Amino acid sequence: MRLERFLGLVPLLLGLGWVCGADAAEAARSLGAADSDRFQPGPPEAAARYASGSWKLVWSDEFSGEGLPSQARWNYEHGLVRNNELQYYTTARPENARVVGGQLVITGRREEWEGAHYTSASLNTRGKFSFTYGKVEIRAKIPTGRGTWPALWMLGAGPGQRWPEEGEIDLMENVGWDPLKLHFTVHTGAFNHVLHTQRSRAVVLDHPWSDFHVYGLLWTHERLEFFLDGEKVSEFANDGQGHAHWPFDDPQYLIVNLALGGAWGGQKGVDDSIFPVEFRVDYVRVWQAAGQ
């Protein structure tokens, strides 16, 4: 989700023939979704590895209580930040980010604010929590509507936060003008959208906004494995060709945000009739291998 996006996402060419596939109805076909893009179960050994009880929980937010998100866990991005997006990210404003009923609710609004016409929120753990290797799981319910761009992602936590050299891992992105597709993407110095070489896979799911889904990641020195509701949907492997190809041996931090419009999310405009829209997160959890 860092910087501007292009529609021409380069497929992840790792020979994964099982990628995606649940019966996604005629709406998916009308969007040009190939049968091979529909969500279906991945390899059983990957699901078993993901579900293993050997992981040790090292950080989580269950979003208990009421009010603003935990200051001990989260920072706010502020202002007009990136990607030519239309929203003004506000700080500690419950109208845009609040905890209620055991969930984090990020709300995008059509309103005039500091010269912008929309408001929303972006939360991250930079400087408060970062980690190297492990398992990440986020249970969330995305909004929908033309102009929405929710994302769950990670960035390198090193000094200067250089992009894309420090790496970006997108656990999930969705754009409201192409609503049935969930995108799983990796950016590095060698593989990024500026060079048209980013590694990405889009999974088609019938009405992904209608319920909560679990977005997961297994991260080791050897590979990144992406999961949807416990099933593996994509992979990016360490090819051993150095930091430009694989910057993922260093800490990363977490980001949860709801963008509106922008270089990718706004390619078909914004439907003002949809507002307010809500991005709901039930929990964020990070595990590591025992003894790590």
C-alpha positions in Angstrom: 0.0 0.0 0.0 3.0 2.3 0.1 3.2 4.9 -2.6 1.0 4.8 -5.8 -0.5 1.6 -7.1 -1.0 0.4 -10.7 -3.7 -2.0 -12.0 -1.2 -4.1 -13.8 -0.3 -6.2 -10.7 2.4 -8.7 -11.6 1.3 -12.3 -10.6 3.3 -14.2 -8.0 5.0 -16.8 -10.3 5.8 -19.6 -7.9 3.8 -22.4 -9.6 1.0 -22.4 -7.0 -1.8 -24.1 -9.0 -4.1 -24.2 -6.0 -4.4 -20.5 -5.5 -8.0 -19.5 -5.1 -11.5 -20.5 -6.0 -14.8 -20.7 -4.0 -17.9 -20.5 -6.1 -18.0 -16.7 -6.4 -21.2 -16.2 -8.4 -21.9 -14.4 -11.6 -20.9 -11.0 -10.0 -17.3 -12.2 -10.0 -17.5 -13.3 -13.7 -18.8 -9.8 -14.6 -15.5 -8.4 -13.1 -13.5 -10.7 -15.3 -12.3 -13.0 -12.6 -10.7 -16.2 -13.9 -11.7 -19.5 -12.4 -8.2 -19.9 -11.1 -8.5 -16.8 -9.0 -11.4 -18.0 -6.9 -10.7 -18.9 -3.3 -10.2 -22.5 -2.6 -8.4 -24.6 0.1 -4.6 -24.6 -0.2 -2.2 -27.4 0.7 -3.3 -29.3 3.8 0.3 -29.3 5.2 0.3 -25.5 5.0 -2.9 -25.2 6.9 -1.6 -27.6 9.5 1.6 -25.6 9.9 -0.4 -22.4 10.3 -2.8 -24.0 12.9 0.0 -25.6 14.9 -0.2 -25.0 18.6 3.6 -24.6 18.9 3.5 -20.8 18.5 3.9 -18.5 21.5 1.8 -15.4 21.6 4.1 -12.3 22.0 1.8 -9.4 21.2 -1.9 -8.8 20.7 -4.8 -6.4 20.9 -8.2 -7.9 21.6 -9.8 -4.4 21.6 -11.5 -4.9 25.0 -13.0 -1.9 26.8 -14.4 1.2 25.2 -13.1 4.5 23.8 -9.9 5.3 21.9 -7.4 2.6 20.8 -4.7 1.8 23.3 -2.0 4.5 23.4 0.5 1.8 24.6 0.0 -0.2 21.5 -0.9 2.2 18.7 0.2 5.4 17.0 -1.8 7.5 14.6 -0.7 8.8 11.2 -1.8 12.3 10.7 -2.9 14.5 7.8 -2.7 13.8 4.1 -0.1 11.1 4.0 0.4 9.3 0.6 -0.9 7.9 -2.7 -2.9 11.1 -3.5 -5.5 9.8 -1.1 -8.4 12.0 -0.3 -8.8 11.4 3.4 -7.3 13.4 6.2 -6.1 11.0 8.9 -7.1 12.3 12.3 -5.5 11.7 15.7 -7.4 10.4 18.8 -10.7 11.3 17.2 -13.4 8.7 18.1 -15.5 9.7 15.1 -12.7 8.0 13.0 -11.2 5.4 15.3 -12.7 3.9 18.4 -13.0 0.7 20.4 -16.5 -0.5 20.9 -18.1 -4.0 21.5 -14.7 -5.7 21.5 -13.7 -4.3 18.1 -11.6 -1.5 16.6 -13.9 0.5 14.4 -12.2 2.8 11.8 -14.8 5.0 10.2 -14.4 6.9 6.9 -16.5 10.0 6.7 -17.5 12.5 4.0 -16.9 15.8 5.8 -14.8 18.9 5.5 -11.7 18.7 7.7 -8.5 20.7 7.4 -9.0 21.4 3.7 -9.9 17.8 2.9 -13.3 16.5 2.0 -13.0 13.1 3.8 -11.6 11.8 7.2 -10.4 8.4 8.3 -7.8 6.9 10.5 -4.5 4.9 10.2 -3.0 3.2 13.2 0.5 1.6 13.4 2.8 0.1 16.0 6.0 1.8 14.9 8.3 2.4 17.9 5.9 0.5 20.2 6.1 -3.0 18.7 8.1 -4.6 15.9 9.3 -8.1 15.3 11.2 -10.5 13.0 9.7 -13.8 11.9 6.5 -15.4 13.3 2.8 -15.7 12.7 0.4 -12.8 12.3 -3.3 -13.1 12.4 -5.9 -10.3 12.0 -9.7 -10.9 12.0 -11.4 -8.1 10.2 -14.5 -7.0 8.3 -13.8 -4.7 5.4 -16.1 -1.9 4.1 -17.2 -1.8 0.5 -18.2 0.9 -2.0 -16.5 2.8 -4.8 -13.6 4.7 -3.3 -12.8 2.5 -0.3 -9.3 1.1 0.2 -8.9 -0.8 3.5 -5.5 -2.4 4.2 -3.7 -4.6 6.8 0.1 -4.4 6.2 3.6 -4.2 7.6 6.7 -2.0 7.0 10.4 -2.2 7.8 11.1 -0.6 11.2 14.6 0.5 10.5 15.9 4.1 10.8 14.6 6.4 8.1 11.9 4.0 7.0 13.2 3.8 3.4 10.7 2.4 1.0 10.9 0.0 -0.7 14.4 -1.0 0.4 13.2 -2.0 3.9 10.3 -4.1 2.5 6.5 -4.0 2.7 4.2 -6.9 3.4 0.5 -6.4 2.5 -1.6 -9.0 4.4 -4.7 -7.7 2.7 -5.9 -4.9 0.5 -9.2 -4.3 -1.2 -10.4 -1.5 -3.5 -14.2 -0.8 -3.5 -14.4 -0.5 -7.3 -13.2 -4.1 -7.7 -14.9 -5.4 -4.6 -14.6 -9.2 -4.8 -10.8 -9.3 -4.9 -8.5 -9.5 -1.9 -4.9 -8.6 -2.7 -1.8 -10.1 -1.0 1.4 -8.3 -2.0 5.1 -7.9 -1.3 7.3 -4.9 -2.2 11.1 -4.9 -2.0 13.9 -2.9 -3.6 13.9 -5.3 -6.6 10.2 -6.1 -6.6 7.9 -3.1 -6.4 5.2 -1.3 -8.4 7.5 1.5 -9.5 9.4 -1.1 -11.5 6.2 -3.0 -12.3 7.8 -6.0 -10.6 5.8 -6.2 -7.3 4.8 -9.7 -6.2 1.1 -9.9 -5.8 -1.9 -12.3 -5.9 -5.6 -11.4 -6.0 -8.0 -13.9 -4.6 -11.7 -13.7 -5.5 -14.2 -14.2 -2.7 -17.9 -13.9 -2.9 -19.0 -10.8 -1.0 -15.8 -10.5 1.2 -17.3 -7.5 3.0 -20.3 -9.3 4.3 -18.6 -11.0 7.2 -15.4 -11.1 9.2 -12.4 -13.0 7.6 -9.1 -14.0 9.1 -6.0 -12.7 7.4 -2.8 -14.5 8.3 0.9 -14.6 7.6 3.7 -17.1 8.4 7.1 -15.4 8.2 10.4 -17.3 8.3 13.9 -16.7 6.9 12.9 -18.9 3.9 9.5 -17.4 2.9 6.4 -15.4 3.5 3.2 -17.4 3.3 -0.2 -15.6 3.2 -3.4 -17.2 4.6 -7.1 -16.4 4.2 -9.4 -18.1 6.8 -6.6 -20.6 7.6 -6.0 -21.6 4.0 -2.8 -20.7 2.2 -3.3 -18.3 -0.8 0.1 -17.0 -1.7 3.8 -17.2 -1.1 7.0 -15.2 -1.6 10.3 -17.1 -1.3 13.7 -15.9 -0.3 15.8 -16.5 -3.5 19.1 -15.9 -1.7 20.0 -12.9 -3.9 20.4 -10.3 -1.2 18.7 -7.5 0.5 17.1 -6.0 -2.6 15.2 -9.2 -3.2 14.7 -10.2 0.5 14.8 -7.5 3.2 12.7 -9.6 5.5 15.3 -10.6 8.0 14.8 -7.4 9.9 12.0 -6.1 12.1 8.7 -4.9 10.7 5.8 -3.1 12.4 2.0 -3.3 11.9 -0.4 -0.9 10.1 -4.2 -0.9 10.0 -5.8 1.8 7.9 -8.8 2.8 5.8 -7.9 5.0 2.8 -10.4 6.7 0.6 -9.8 7.5 -3.1 -6.1 7.7 -4.1 -3.9 6.4 -6.9 -5.4 3.0 -6.7 -8.6 3.2 -4.6 -9.9 6.2 -6.4 -9.3 5.0 -10.0 -13.1 4.8 -10.6 -13.9 7.8 -8.4 -15.7 7.9 -5.0 -19.3 7.2 -4.4 -20.3 9.8 -1.7 -23.6 8.0 -1.0 -21.8 5.2 0.8 -20.6 7.2 3.8 -20.0 6.7 6.6 -18.1 3.4 6.0 -16.6 1.2 8.7 -13.5 -1.0 8.8 -13.9 -3.4 11.8 -11.0 -5.3 13.4 -11.8 -8.0 16.0 -8.2 -8.7 17.0 -4.6 -8.4 16.0 -2.2 -11.2 17.2 1.4 -12.0 16.7 3.1 -15.3 17.7 6.7 -16.4 17.4 8.3 -19.8 17.6 9.0 -21.0 21.1 12.4 -19.9 22.2 12.8 -17.4 19.5 
